[in-house]
Amino acid sequence: MSKIITYELLGYMQAYTWYGERVYTWLVVKTNESGLEQIKKDPLQDYISFGVASVEYVHFDVYRIERWEDSKYFYERRTKEPVEKIEAGEPIIALEDMPCHGDYAVVDY
């Protein structure tokens, strides 16, 4: 059985548009070890190609996912708690002003 390890980052980014508006989006970023390392090196990036002037803040909870298969089944094991957090920049919108009922953008990184 071969095991594949991936990561799911749950969180959000806050940015300024070209018109000076403050915006945010909830994110689910799916990546591998290499992608996770790239995100850690440069977390303040436009993950969904908003076309924003600048990304000011990101916050992610990182979950580890192990997948493997045998001849009959696929198996998956996920961490219940984040294995780490990634946070960069300064918030420009208070968390309580970001409705939780918004859609999440799902991104393969």
N, CA, C and O atoms as CSV, one atom per row, in Angstrom:
chain,resi,resn,atom,element,x,y,z
A,1,MET,N,N,0.847,-1.191,0.000
A,1,MET,CA,C,0.000,0.000,0.000
A,1,MET,C,C,0.883,1.242,0.000
A,1,MET,O,O,1.806,1.366,0.804
A,2,SER,N,N,0.586,2.142,-0.902
A,2,SER,CA,C,1.311,3.409,-0.908
A,2,SER,C,C,0.488,4.459,-0.171
A,2,SER,O,O,-0.733,4.525,-0.305
A,3,LYS,N,N,1.175,5.263,0.597
A,3,LYS,CA,C,0.506,6.307,1.371
A,3,LYS,C,C,0.790,7.661,0.744
A,3,LYS,O,O,1.927,7.958,0.377
A,4,ILE,N,N,-0.249,8.479,0.624
A,4,ILE,CA,C,-0.113,9.829,0.119
A,4,ILE,C,C,-0.504,10.784,1.242
A,4,ILE,O,O,-1.560,10.628,1.855
A,5,ILE,N,N,0.346,11.770,1.511
A,5,ILE,CA,C,0.067,12.749,2.560
A,5,ILE,C,C,-0.237,14.088,1.899
A,5,ILE,O,O,0.545,14.596,1.095
A,6,THR,N,N,-1.378,14.643,2.250
A,6,THR,CA,C,-1.761,15.960,1.759
A,6,THR,C,C,-2.170,16.817,2.952
A,6,THR,O,O,-2.244,16.340,4.084
A,7,TYR,N,N,-2.431,18.082,2.676
A,7,TYR,CA,C,-2.830,19.016,3.730
A,7,TYR,C,C,-4.036,19.815,3.266
A,7,TYR,O,O,-4.180,20.131,2.085
A,8,GLU,N,N,-4.888,20.132,4.213
A,8,GLU,CA,C,-6.039,20.994,3.951
A,8,GLU,C,C,-5.918,22.182,4.896
A,8,GLU,O,O,-5.866,22.024,6.116
A,9,LEU,N,N,-5.876,23.370,4.311
A,9,LEU,CA,C,-5.752,24.601,5.076
A,9,LEU,C,C,-7.112,25.280,5.097
A,9,LEU,O,O,-7.648,25.630,4.047
A,10,LEU,N,N,-7.669,25.466,6.281
A,10,LEU,CA,C,-8.961,26.126,6.439
A,10,LEU,C,C,-8.726,27.495,7.055
A,10,LEU,O,O,-8.070,27.614,8.090
A,11,GLY,N,N,-9.260,28.522,6.417
A,11,GLY,CA,C,-9.055,29.859,6.960
A,11,GLY,C,C,-9.603,30.933,6.049
A,11,GLY,O,O,-10.628,30.748,5.392
A,12,TYR,N,N,-8.907,32.066,6.016
A,12,TYR,CA,C,-9.391,33.203,5.246
A,12,TYR,C,C,-8.243,34.143,4.909
A,12,TYR,O,O,-7.173,34.098,5.516
A,13,MET,N,N,-8.502,34.999,3.917
A,13,MET,CA,C,-7.568,36.061,3.587
A,13,MET,C,C,-8.322,37.379,3.563
A,13,MET,O,O,-9.516,37.422,3.268
A,14,GLN,N,N,-7.610,38.451,3.876
A,14,GLN,CA,C,-8.167,39.803,3.826
A,14,GLN,C,C,-7.279,40.630,2.894
A,14,GLN,O,O,-6.054,40.508,2.908
A,15,ALA,N,N,-7.923,41.471,2.088
A,15,ALA,CA,C,-7.166,42.212,1.084
A,15,ALA,C,C,-7.807,43.559,0.801
A,15,ALA,O,O,-8.924,43.841,1.235
A,16,TYR,N,N,-7.072,44.389,0.059
A,16,TYR,CA,C,-7.605,45.632,-0.488
A,16,TYR,C,C,-7.779,45.467,-1.988
A,16,TYR,O,O,-6.911,44.917,-2.665
A,17,THR,N,N,-8.912,45.949,-2.505
A,17,THR,CA,C,-9.123,45.950,-3.949
A,17,THR,C,C,-8.391,47.137,-4.557
A,17,THR,O,O,-7.832,47.969,-3.843
A,18,TRP,N,N,-8.402,47.207,-5.884
A,18,TRP,CA,C,-7.785,48.336,-6.585
A,18,TRP,C,C,-8.547,49.632,-6.310
A,18,TRP,O,O,-8.033,50.720,-6.571
A,19,TYR,N,N,-9.784,49.520,-5.778
A,19,TYR,CA,C,-10.587,50.705,-5.453
A,19,TYR,C,C,-10.502,51.074,-3.979
A,19,TYR,O,O,-11.237,51.943,-3.509
A,20,GLY,N,N,-9.599,50.407,-3.243
A,20,GLY,CA,C,-9.400,50.721,-1.838
A,20,GLY,C,C,-10.398,50.061,-0.893
A,20,GLY,O,O,-10.403,50.369,0.299
A,21,GLU,N,N,-11.241,49.163,-1.395
A,21,GLU,CA,C,-12.208,48.470,-0.537
A,21,GLU,C,C,-11.521,47.326,0.206
A,21,GLU,O,O,-10.632,46.659,-0.323
A,22,ARG,N,N,-11.958,47.122,1.437
A,22,ARG,CA,C,-11.488,45.977,2.212
A,22,ARG,C,C,-12.371,44.783,1.864
A,22,ARG,O,O,-13.596,44.893,1.901
A,23,VAL,N,N,-11.774,43.655,1.532
A,23,VAL,CA,C,-12.532,42.448,1.190
A,23,VAL,C,C,-11.917,41.250,1.917
A,23,VAL,O,O,-10.772,41.297,2.366
A,24,TYR,N,N,-12.691,40.193,2.019
A,24,TYR,CA,C,-12.193,38.947,2.607
A,24,TYR,C,C,-12.835,37.784,1.871
A,24,TYR,O,O,-13.860,37.934,1.205
A,25,THR,N,N,-12.215,36.629,2.005
A,25,THR,CA,C,-12.824,35.400,1.511
A,25,THR,C,C,-12.405,34.252,2.414
A,25,THR,O,O,-11.263,34.183,2.868
A,26,TRP,N,N,-13.337,33.366,2.664
A,26,TRP,CA,C,-13.061,32.139,3.401
A,26,TRP,C,C,-12.424,31.164,2.424
A,26,TRP,O,O,-12.828,31.100,1.263
A,27,LEU,N,N,-11.439,30.407,2.875
A,27,LEU,CA,C,-10.680,29.535,1.985
A,27,LEU,C,C,-10.544,28.120,2.514
A,27,LEU,O,O,-10.452,27.896,3.721
A,28,VAL,N,N,-10.531,27.168,1.589
A,28,VAL,CA,C,-10.090,25.798,1.819
A,28,VAL,C,C,-9.010,25.562,0.767
A,28,VAL,O,O,-9.308,25.481,-0.425
A,29,VAL,N,N,-7.768,25.451,1.203
A,29,VAL,CA,C,-6.653,25.242,0.280
A,29,VAL,C,C,-6.176,23.804,0.446
A,29,VAL,O,O,-5.800,23.385,1.541
A,30,LYS,N,N,-6.196,23.054,-0.653
A,30,LYS,CA,C,-5.733,21.663,-0.643
A,30,LYS,C,C,-4.372,21.612,-1.313
A,30,LYS,O,O,-4.198,22.090,-2.434
A,31,THR,N,N,-3.393,21.016,-0.600
A,31,THR,CA,C,-2.031,21.027,-1.127
A,31,THR,C,C,-1.243,19.824,-0.633
A,31,THR,O,O,-1.724,19.043,0.188
A,32,ASN,N,N,-0.034,19.689,-1.141
A,32,ASN,CA,C,0.890,18.647,-0.688
A,32,ASN,C,C,1.987,19.290,0.165
A,32,ASN,O,O,1.919,20.478,0.481
A,33,GLU,N,N,2.986,18.505,0.530
A,33,GLU,CA,C,4.069,19.006,1.397
A,33,GLU,C,C,4.807,20.177,0.749
A,33,GLU,O,O,5.112,21.168,1.413
A,34,SER,N,N,5.089,20.059,-0.538
A,34,SER,CA,C,5.800,21.118,-1.253
A,34,SER,C,C,4.977,22.411,-1.278
A,34,SER,O,O,5.506,23.494,-1.027
A,35,GLY,N,N,3.699,22.290,-1.580
A,35,GLY,CA,C,2.820,23.461,-1.594
A,35,GLY,C,C,2.708,24.100,-0.224
A,35,GLY,O,O,2.683,25.325,-0.106
A,36,LEU,N,N,2.641,23.274,0.816
A,36,LEU,CA,C,2.569,23.798,2.180
A,36,LEU,C,C,3.823,24.608,2.501
A,36,LEU,O,O,3.736,25.681,3.098
A,37,GLU,N,N,4.978,24.100,2.109
A,37,GLU,CA,C,6.224,24.828,2.361
A,37,GLU,C,C,6.243,26.160,1.609
A,37,GLU,O,O,6.713,27.164,2.144
A,38,GLN,N,N,5.739,26.176,0.379
A,38,GLN,CA,C,5.677,27.427,-0.388
A,38,GLN,C,C,4.750,28.441,0.280
A,38,GLN,O,O,5.059,29.631,0.345
A,39,ILE,N,N,3.618,27.958,0.772
A,39,ILE,CA,C,2.673,28.845,1.457
A,39,ILE,C,C,3.301,29.406,2.733
A,39,ILE,O,O,3.122,30.584,3.040
A,40,LYS,N,N,4.026,28.585,3.470
A,40,LYS,CA,C,4.687,29.061,4.692
A,40,LYS,C,C,5.716,30.150,4.369
A,40,LYS,O,O,5.857,31.114,5.121
A,41,LYS,N,N,6.436,29.996,3.249
A,41,LYS,CA,C,7.447,30.983,2.862
A,41,LYS,C,C,6.821,32.297,2.412
A,41,LYS,O,O,7.366,33.370,2.670
A,42,ASP,N,N,5.664,32.211,1.733
A,42,ASP,CA,C,5.017,33.407,1.179
A,42,ASP,C,C,3.505,33.316,1.393
A,42,ASP,O,O,2.765,33.088,0.436
A,43,PRO,N,N,3.037,33.490,2.625
A,43,PRO,CA,C,1.609,33.304,2.897
A,43,PRO,C,C,0.712,34.423,2.372
A,43,PRO,O,O,-0.469,34.186,2.119
A,44,LEU,N,N,1.235,35.620,2.205
A,44,LEU,CA,C,0.405,36.758,1.789
A,44,LEU,C,C,0.284,36.796,0.264
A,44,LEU,O,O,0.911,37.618,-0.404
A,45,GLN,N,N,-0.534,35.891,-0.266
A,45,GLN,CA,C,-0.747,35.835,-1.704
A,45,GLN,C,C,-2.226,35.705,-2.024
A,45,GLN,O,O,-3.027,35.316,-1.174
A,46,ASP,N,N,-2.575,36.030,-3.246
A,46,ASP,CA,C,-3.963,35.989,-3.705
A,46,ASP,C,C,-4.292,34.562,-4.132
A,46,ASP,O,O,-4.017,34.176,-5.268
A,47,TYR,N,N,-4.871,33.789,-3.242
A,47,TYR,CA,C,-5.104,32.362,-3.475
A,47,TYR,C,C,-6.187,32.084,-4.514
A,47,TYR,O,O,-6.203,31.007,-5.110
A,48,ILE,N,N,-7.081,33.028,-4.738
A,48,ILE,CA,C,-8.161,32.769,-5.696
A,48,ILE,C,C,-8.141,33.747,-6.863
A,48,ILE,O,O,-9.128,33.865,-7.589
A,49,SER,N,N,-7.047,34.436,-7.046
A,49,SER,CA,C,-6.897,35.380,-8.162
A,49,SER,C,C,-8.011,36.415,-8.186
A,49,SER,O,O,-8.638,36.658,-9.218
A,50,PHE,N,N,-8.240,37.014,-7.035
A,50,PHE,CA,C,-9.197,38.116,-6.918
A,50,PHE,C,C,-8.818,39.256,-7.856
A,50,PHE,O,O,-9.675,39.968,-8.380
A,51,GLY,N,N,-7.505,39.410,-8.053
A,51,GLY,CA,C,-7.023,40.591,-8.731
A,51,GLY,C,C,-7.002,41.764,-7.767
A,51,GLY,O,O,-7.342,42.887,-8.141
A,52,VAL,N,N,-6.606,41.507,-6.532
A,52,VAL,CA,C,-6.586,42.547,-5.504
A,52,VAL,C,C,-5.305,43.359,-5.592
A,52,VAL,O,O,-4.308,42.915,-6.162
A,53,ALA,N,N,-5.345,44.550,-5.021
A,53,ALA,CA,C,-4.158,45.399,-4.975
A,53,ALA,C,C,-3.129,44.808,-4.014
A,53,ALA,O,O,-1.931,44.810,-4.300
A,54,SER,N,N,-3.601,44.302,-2.875
A,54,SER,CA,C,-2.682,43.712,-1.899
A,54,SER,C,C,-3.427,42.783,-0.962
A,54,SER,O,O,-4.570,43.046,-0.585
A,55,VAL,N,N,-2.772,41.697,-0.590
A,55,VAL,CA,C,-3.281,40.794,0.445
A,55,VAL,C,C,-2.630,41.246,1.745
A,55,VAL,O,O,-1.405,41.276,1.862
A,56,GLU,N,N,-3.462,41.594,2.717
A,56,GLU,CA,C,-2.960,42.166,3.965
A,56,GLU,C,C,-2.844,41.159,5.105
A,56,GLU,O,O,-2.022,41.328,6.005
A,57,TYR,N,N,-3.671,40.105,5.066
A,57,TYR,CA,C,-3.698,39.183,6.203
A,57,TYR,C,C,-4.206,37.822,5.753
A,57,TYR,O,O,-5.150,37.732,4.968
A,58,VAL,N,N,-3.581,36.770,6.249
A,58,VAL,CA,C,-4.087,35.410,6.051
A,58,VAL,C,C,-4.021,34.660,7.371
A,58,VAL,O,O,-3.139,34.889,8.199
A,59,HIS,N,N,-4.963,33.774,7.542
A,59,HIS,CA,C,-5.003,32.897,8.716
A,59,HIS,C,C,-5.447,31.518,8.242
A,59,HIS,O,O,-6.498,31.385,7.615
A,60,PHE,N,N,-4.650,30.493,8.538
A,60,PHE,CA,C,-4.997,29.120,8.176
A,60,PHE,C,C,-4.786,28.189,9.356
A,60,PHE,O,O,-3.803,28.310,10.087
A,61,ASP,N,N,-5.715,27.261,9.536
A,61,ASP,CA,C,-5.508,26.091,10.374
A,61,ASP,C,C,-5.147,24.964,9.422
A,61,ASP,O,O,-5.856,24.727,8.444
A,62,VAL,N,N,-4.046,24.264,9.698
A,62,VAL,CA,C,-3.523,23.246,8.789
A,62,VAL,C,C,-3.872,21.859,9.325
A,62,VAL,O,O,-3.544,21.523,10.463
A,63,TYR,N,N,-4.539,21.060,8.493
A,63,TYR,CA,C,-4.911,19.690,8.837
A,63,TYR,C,C,-4.167,18.720,7.930
A,63,TYR,O,O,-4.048,18.951,6.727
A,64,ARG,N,N,-3.676,17.649,8.502
A,64,ARG,CA,C,-2.928,16.627,7.756
A,64,ARG,C,C,-3.884,15.499,7.355
A,64,ARG,O,O,-4.702,15.048,8.157
A,65,ILE,N,N,-3.768,15.058,6.112
A,65,ILE,CA,C,-4.609,13.980,5.599
A,65,ILE,C,C,-3.700,12.891,5.030
A,65,ILE,O,O,-2.850,13.163,4.182
A,66,GLU,N,N,-3.884,11.661,5.499
A,66,GLU,CA,C,-3.149,10.514,4.971
A,66,GLU,C,C,-4.128,9.652,4.190
A,66,GLU,O,O,-5.203,9.317,4.690
A,67,ARG,N,N,-3.758,9.290,2.960
A,67,ARG,CA,C,-4.607,8.437,2.123
A,67,ARG,C,C,-3.802,7.244,1.642
A,67,ARG,O,O,-2.627,7.373,1.300
A,68,TRP,N,N,-4.438,6.087,1.618
A,68,TRP,CA,C,-3.817,4.904,1.051
A,68,TRP,C,C,-4.914,3.978,0.569
A,68,TRP,O,O,-6.088,4.177,0.883
A,69,GLU,N,N,-4.537,2.976,-0.184
A,69,GLU,CA,C,-5.519,2.060,-0.734
A,69,GLU,C,C,-4.952,0.654,-0.786
A,69,GLU,O,O,-3.739,0.451,-0.836
A,70,ASP,N,N,-5.853,-0.305,-0.775
A,70,ASP,CA,C,-5.477,-1.680,-1.060
A,70,ASP,C,C,-6.291,-2.111,-2.281
A,70,ASP,O,O,-6.847,-1.259,-2.973
A,71,SER,N,N,-6.370,-3.374,-2.552
A,71,SER,CA,C,-7.046,-3.822,-3.772
A,71,SER,C,C,-8.552,-3.584,-3.742
A,71,SER,O,O,-9.202,-3.617,-4.787
A,72,LYS,N,N,-9.109,-3.346,-2.565
A,72,LYS,CA,C,-10.560,-3.229,-2.455
A,72,LYS,C,C,-11.056,-1.872,-1.947
A,72,LYS,O,O,-12.154,-1.451,-2.311
A,73,TYR,N,N,-10.267,-1.178,-1.111
A,73,TYR,CA,C,-10.750,0.022,-0.447
A,73,TYR,C,C,-9.744,1.174,-0.520
A,73,TYR,O,O,-8.539,0.972,-0.671
A,74,PHE,N,N,-10.288,2.383,-0.407
A,74,PHE,CA,C,-9.500,3.578,-0.148
A,74,PHE,C,C,-9.647,3.886,1.330
A,74,PHE,O,O,-10.732,3.730,1.890
A,75,TYR,N,N,-8.578,4.319,1.965
A,75,TYR,CA,C,-8.607,4.696,3.374
A,75,TYR,C,C,-8.144,6.141,3.489
A,75,TYR,O,O,-7.327,6.622,2.704
A,76,GLU,N,N,-8.696,6.821,4.498
A,76,GLU,CA,C,-8.289,8.199,4.736
A,76,GLU,C,C,-8.282,8.456,6.233
A,76,GLU,O,O,-9.199,8.057,6.951
A,77,ARG,N,N,-7.249,9.120,6.685
A,77,ARG,CA,C,-7.148,9.500,8.096
A,77,ARG,C,C,-6.811,10.978,8.148
A,77,ARG,O,O,-5.848,11.431,7.530
A,78,ARG,N,N,-7.629,11.739,8.906
A,78,ARG,CA,C,-7.448,13.186,9.043
A,78,ARG,C,C,-7.227,13.531,10.505
A,78,ARG,O,O,-7.750,12.872,11.404
A,79,THR,N,N,-6.448,14.570,10.721
A,79,THR,CA,C,-6.286,15.041,12.091
A,79,THR,C,C,-7.548,15.793,12.510
A,79,THR,O,O,-8.145,16.512,11.708
A,80,LYS,N,N,-7.948,15.622,13.771
A,80,LYS,CA,C,-9.118,16.337,14.289
A,80,LYS,C,C,-8.785,17.783,14.601
A,80,LYS,O,O,-9.601,18.683,14.401
A,81,GLU,N,N,-7.593,17.989,15.088
A,81,GLU,CA,C,-7.117,19.321,15.457
A,81,GLU,C,C,-6.056,19.757,14.448
A,81,GLU,O,O,-5.392,18.913,13.846
A,82,PRO,N,N,-5.894,21.057,14.259
A,82,PRO,CA,C,-4.848,21.518,13.339
A,82,PRO,C,C,-3.466,21.061,13.806
A,82,PRO,O,O,-3.175,21.048,15.002
A,83,VAL,N,N,-2.620,20.687,12.844
A,83,VAL,CA,C,-1.245,20.319,13.182
A,83,VAL,C,C,-0.382,21.568,13.330
A,83,VAL,O,O,0.670,21.530,13.969
A,84,GLU,N,N,-0.829,22.671,12.738
A,84,GLU,CA,C,-0.163,23.964,12.906
A,84,GLU,C,C,-1.080,25.070,12.407
A,84,GLU,O,O,-2.114,24.815,11.791
A,85,LYS,N,N,-0.679,26.293,12.685
A,85,LYS,CA,C,-1.397,27.470,12.202
A,85,LYS,C,C,-0.436,28.313,11.380
A,85,LYS,O,O,0.757,28.394,11.674
A,86,ILE,N,N,-0.980,28.940,10.341
A,86,ILE,CA,C,-0.207,29.892,9.546
A,86,ILE,C,C,-0.948,31.218,9.642
A,86,ILE,O,O,-2.138,31.307,9.337
A,87,GLU,N,N,-0.233,32.235,10.066
A,87,GLU,CA,C,-0.829,33.561,10.204
A,87,GLU,C,C,0.213,34.586,9.782
A,87,GLU,O,O,1.358,34.543,10.233
A,88,ALA,N,N,-0.191,35.507,8.916
A,88,ALA,CA,C,0.758,36.519,8.446
A,88,ALA,C,C,0.024,37.819,8.162
A,88,ALA,O,O,-1.149,37.818,7.790
A,89,GLY,N,N,0.728,38.922,8.342
A,89,GLY,CA,C,0.167,40.236,8.083
A,89,GLY,C,C,-0.603,40.777,9.266
A,89,GLY,O,O,-0.564,40.227,10.366
A,90,GLU,N,N,-1.312,41.879,9.011
A,90,GLU,CA,C,-2.123,42.536,10.038
A,90,GLU,C,C,-3.581,42.540,9.575
A,90,GLU,O,O,-3.867,42.923,8.441
A,91,PRO,N,N,-4.515,42.110,10.454
A,91,PRO,CA,C,-5.929,42.113,10.072
A,91,PRO,C,C,-6.419,43.524,9.752
A,91,PRO,O,O,-6.059,44.487,10.428
A,92,ILE,N,N,-7.250,43.630,8.706
A,92,ILE,CA,C,-7.859,44.909,8.346
A,92,ILE,C,C,-9.369,44.885,8.550
A,92,ILE,O,O,-10.041,45.910,8.426
A,93,ILE,N,N,-9.893,43.701,8.865
A,93,ILE,CA,C,-11.315,43.524,9.148
A,93,ILE,C,C,-11.413,42.681,10.408
A,93,ILE,O,O,-10.773,41.634,10.505
A,94,ALA,N,N,-12.205,43.124,11.373
A,94,ALA,CA,C,-12.380,42.344,12.599
A,94,ALA,C,C,-13.104,41.035,12.274
A,94,ALA,O,O,-14.023,41.011,11.456
A,95,LEU,N,N,-12.684,39.963,12.914
A,95,LEU,CA,C,-13.273,38.651,12.657
A,95,LEU,C,C,-14.785,38.662,12.849
A,95,LEU,O,O,-15.507,38.000,12.105
A,96,GLU,N,N,-15.266,39.403,13.833
A,96,GLU,CA,C,-16.712,39.448,14.083
A,96,GLU,C,C,-17.473,40.174,12.959
A,96,GLU,O,O,-18.695,40.056,12.872
A,97,ASP,N,N,-16.768,40.913,12.110
A,97,ASP,CA,C,-17.392,41.579,10.966
A,97,ASP,C,C,-17.333,40.747,9.690
A,97,ASP,O,O,-17.711,41.216,8.617
A,98,MET,N,N,-16.855,39.502,9.813
A,98,MET,CA,C,-16.780,38.596,8.668
A,98,MET,C,C,-17.821,37.491,8.859
A,98,MET,O,O,-17.564,36.542,9.600
A,99,PRO,N,N,-18.979,37.583,8.219
A,99,PRO,CA,C,-20.019,36.567,8.414
A,99,PRO,C,C,-19.503,35.165,8.115
A,99,PRO,O,O,-18.837,34.940,7.104
A,100,CYS,N,N,-19.815,34.233,8.994
A,100,CYS,CA,C,-19.369,32.853,8.813
A,100,CYS,C,C,-20.211,32.100,7.791
A,100,CYS,O,O,-19.826,31.011,7.367
A,101,HIS,N,N,-21.333,32.644,7.393
A,101,HIS,CA,C,-22.220,31.919,6.492
A,101,HIS,C,C,-21.834,32.088,5.020
A,101,HIS,O,O,-22.533,31.583,4.141
A,102,GLY,N,N,-20.750,32.780,4.746
A,102,GLY,CA,C,-20.319,32.958,3.363
A,102,GLY,C,C,-19.780,31.662,2.780
A,102,GLY,O,O,-19.456,30.726,3.511
A,103,ASP,N,N,-19.688,31.617,1.474
A,103,ASP,CA,C,-19.147,30.449,0.790
A,103,ASP,C,C,-17.638,30.387,0.959
A,103,ASP,O,O,-16.966,31.412,1.066
A,104,TYR,N,N,-17.123,29.173,0.980
A,104,TYR,CA,C,-15.687,28.962,0.997
A,104,TYR,C,C,-15.203,28.798,-0.427
A,104,TYR,O,O,-15.846,28.106,-1.216
A,105,ALA,N,N,-14.100,29.408,-0.774
A,105,ALA,CA,C,-13.451,29.160,-2.059
A,105,ALA,C,C,-12.533,27.970,-1.856
A,105,ALA,O,O,-11.683,27.989,-0.966
A,106,VAL,N,N,-12.692,26.931,-2.670
A,106,VAL,CA,C,-11.849,25.735,-2.581
A,106,VAL,C,C,-10.771,25.854,-3.647
A,106,VAL,O,O,-11.060,26.038,-4.830
A,107,VAL,N,N,-9.513,25.744,-3.200
A,107,VAL,CA,C,-8.378,25.991,-4.082
A,107,VAL,C,C,-7.422,24.800,-4.019
A,107,VAL,O,O,-7.061,24.348,-2.933
A,108,ASP,N,N,-7.015,24.296,-5.178
A,108,ASP,CA,C,-5.934,23.311,-5.237
A,108,ASP,C,C,-4.648,24.086,-5.453
A,108,ASP,O,O,-4.513,24.825,-6.428
A,109,TYR,N,N,-3.703,23.912,-4.536
A,109,TYR,CA,C,-2.457,24.682,-4.602
A,109,TYR,C,C,-1.308,23.729,-4.843
A,109,TYR,O,O,-0.158,24.158,-4.935
